[in-house]
Every structure is written in structure tokens, then in C-alpha cells.
């Protein structure tokens, strides 16, 4: 191609690509849900069980970590597992801090460093869950293809 240094390719004219957008939609939905949930006044949240705040933070950030690393690995093809896990954790911590700051503006809600810590643990657990599930299913798939090869 003319005008480009050797080894570089021109970006396609289509910026919006379904292969890039689709993996990130669940991440955006999860981020929106977290933002919405952080806007709910504390007086409107019924107590369901002990430590529900910790459980809710851990579970939703576990889901976010799982979805984020999945999207990252599916759209950034050259990224290794270690970098993907680190990027996911860094993103989770940054979003967790922003979530807590946002939550501080909701009536009867407060900012908590413990919540950010729990968010970080959830994102880490979600990224590891995706890593182990992907590795396990790839191993099963390779075994299946090897043992039951037709032809």
C-alpha cells in the first residue's frame, strides 16, 4: 500500500464492526446496571440477609470481570492471559472507585473503601473464572477432536 511504512496496514473504512461491538455490549450493560444500582437511595434497599452489600458487590463485579476479560480476549487478539487479567483488574478497580464516588451522591449511601476492595476481589475472581473455564473447555475440545475424529 502506498504511503505507509513497511509492515503497516491501512485501517478498514468501517470503524463499527460487529465482531468488535458484540463482545462489549454485555460489558456496557453490566456497567450501566452497576451505575443504576449505585443511584438507588439507601432507604429504598431492603435488608434481605446479613452482609448483602458485600455479596452484591462481589457477585456483580465477578460478572463484570468475566465479561470484560471475555470481550478483551475476543477483540484484542494479540493480548496474552497475564496482560488481559491485569488490564481487567485495573479497569475493575478504577470503575469500582468511580462507582463508590457516584454512590456517595445517592441519599443514605456512603463511600466505602471496603466496597472497592470487594469489587477488586470480584473482578479478579471473574477474570480467573473465565481463564479456567476457557482452558478447561479448550482441553476438553482438543481431547474430543483427537479421540473422536471422523474420517
C-alpha positions as CSV (number, residue, x, y, z in Angstrom):
1,X,0.0,0.0,0.0
2,X,1.3,3.4,-0.9
3,X,2.3,6.0,1.7
4,X,2.5,3.6,4.7
5,X,5.7,2.4,6.3
6,X,6.5,-1.3,5.7
7,X,4.6,-3.7,7.8
8,X,1.7,-1.4,8.5
9,X,-1.8,-1.9,7.0
10,X,-4.5,0.7,6.4
11,X,-7.4,0.6,8.8
12,X,-10.6,-0.5,7.2
13,X,-13.1,2.2,6.3
14,X,-15.7,0.6,8.6
15,X,-15.0,1.7,12.1
16,X,-18.0,0.0,13.6
17,X,-17.5,-3.7,13.3
18,X,-20.0,-6.3,14.7
19,X,-17.1,-8.5,15.7
20,X,-15.8,-5.8,17.9
21,X,-19.0,-4.3,19.2
22,X,-20.9,-7.5,20.1
23,X,-18.5,-8.8,22.8
24,X,-18.5,-5.4,24.5
25,X,-22.3,-5.0,24.7
26,X,-22.7,-7.2,27.8
27,X,-19.9,-5.2,29.5
28,X,-21.7,-2.0,28.8
29,X,-25.0,-3.4,30.1
30,X,-23.2,-4.6,33.3
31,X,-21.6,-1.2,33.7
32,X,-25.0,0.5,33.2
33,X,-26.6,-1.8,35.8
34,X,-23.9,-1.0,38.3
35,X,-24.3,2.7,37.7
36,X,-28.1,2.4,38.1
37,X,-27.9,0.3,41.3
38,X,-25.5,2.8,42.8
39,X,-28.0,5.6,42.2
40,X,-30.7,3.9,44.3
41,X,-31.2,5.7,47.7
42,X,-30.1,3.6,50.7
43,X,-33.6,3.9,52.2
44,X,-35.0,2.0,49.2
45,X,-32.8,-1.0,49.6
46,X,-34.5,-3.7,51.7
47,X,-32.3,-5.7,54.0
48,X,-32.5,-9.3,52.7
49,X,-29.7,-11.1,54.6
50,X,-26.5,-10.4,56.5
51,X,-23.6,-8.9,54.5
52,X,-25.8,-8.4,51.4
53,X,-23.8,-5.4,50.4
54,X,-20.6,-7.4,50.3
55,X,-22.2,-10.3,48.4
56,X,-23.9,-8.0,45.9
57,X,-20.6,-6.1,45.2
58,X,-18.6,-9.3,44.9
59,X,-21.1,-11.0,42.5
60,X,-21.8,-8.1,40.2
61,X,-18.1,-7.3,39.9
62,X,-17.3,-11.0,39.3
63,X,-19.8,-10.9,36.4
64,X,-18.1,-7.7,35.2
65,X,-14.6,-9.2,35.4
66,X,-15.8,-12.3,33.5
67,X,-17.5,-10.2,30.7
68,X,-14.6,-7.7,30.5
69,X,-11.9,-10.3,30.1
70,X,-14.0,-12.2,27.6
71,X,-14.5,-9.1,25.5
72,X,-10.9,-8.1,25.8
73,X,-9.6,-11.6,24.7
74,X,-12.1,-11.7,21.8
75,X,-11.3,-8.3,20.4
76,X,-7.6,-7.8,21.2
77,X,-6.3,-10.9,19.6
78,X,-2.7,-10.4,20.4
79,X,-3.1,-9.9,24.2
80,X,-1.9,-12.7,26.5
81,X,-3.6,-14.0,29.5
82,X,-1.4,-12.2,32.0
83,X,-2.0,-8.8,30.4
84,X,-5.7,-9.4,30.0
85,X,-6.1,-10.3,33.7
86,X,-4.0,-7.3,34.8
87,X,-6.0,-4.9,32.5
88,X,-9.3,-6.4,33.8
89,X,-8.3,-5.9,37.4
90,X,-7.0,-2.3,36.8
91,X,-10.3,-1.5,34.9
92,X,-12.3,-3.1,37.8
93,X,-10.5,-1.1,40.4
94,X,-10.9,2.2,38.5
95,X,-14.6,1.5,37.9
96,X,-15.1,0.5,41.5
97,X,-13.6,3.7,42.8
98,X,-15.8,5.7,40.4
99,X,-18.8,3.7,41.4
100,X,-18.2,4.4,45.1
101,X,-17.8,8.1,44.4
102,X,-21.0,8.1,42.4
103,X,-22.7,6.2,45.2
104,X,-21.7,8.9,47.6
105,X,-24.1,11.3,46.0
106,X,-27.1,9.0,46.4
107,X,-29.2,9.7,49.6
108,X,-28.4,7.5,52.6
109,X,-25.5,5.9,50.8
110,X,-21.8,6.2,51.7
111,X,-18.4,5.8,50.1
112,X,-16.6,2.7,51.3
113,X,-13.0,1.5,50.7
114,X,-14.1,-2.0,51.7
115,X,-16.6,-2.0,48.8
116,X,-13.7,-1.1,46.4
117,X,-11.7,-3.9,47.9
118,X,-14.6,-6.4,47.5
119,X,-15.1,-5.1,43.9
120,X,-11.5,-5.8,43.1
121,X,-11.7,-9.3,44.5
122,X,-14.9,-9.9,42.4
123,X,-13.2,-8.7,39.2
124,X,-10.2,-10.9,39.9
125,X,-12.4,-13.9,40.6
126,X,-14.4,-13.3,37.4
127,X,-11.3,-13.0,35.3
128,X,-9.8,-16.2,36.8
129,X,-13.1,-18.0,36.3
130,X,-13.1,-17.1,32.6
131,X,-9.4,-18.2,32.3
132,X,-10.0,-21.6,33.9
133,X,-13.3,-22.2,32.1
134,X,-11.6,-21.3,28.7
135,X,-8.6,-23.5,29.5
136,X,-10.8,-26.4,30.6
137,X,-13.1,-26.3,27.7
138,X,-10.3,-26.0,25.2
139,X,-8.7,-29.1,26.8
140,X,-12.0,-31.0,26.5
141,X,-12.5,-29.8,22.9
142,X,-8.9,-30.9,21.9
143,X,-9.5,-34.3,23.6
144,X,-12.8,-34.7,21.9
145,X,-11.4,-33.8,18.5
146,X,-8.4,-36.1,18.9
147,X,-10.3,-39.1,20.3
148,X,-13.5,-39.0,18.1
149,X,-12.0,-37.7,14.9
150,X,-14.2,-38.8,12.0
151,X,-12.6,-39.7,8.7
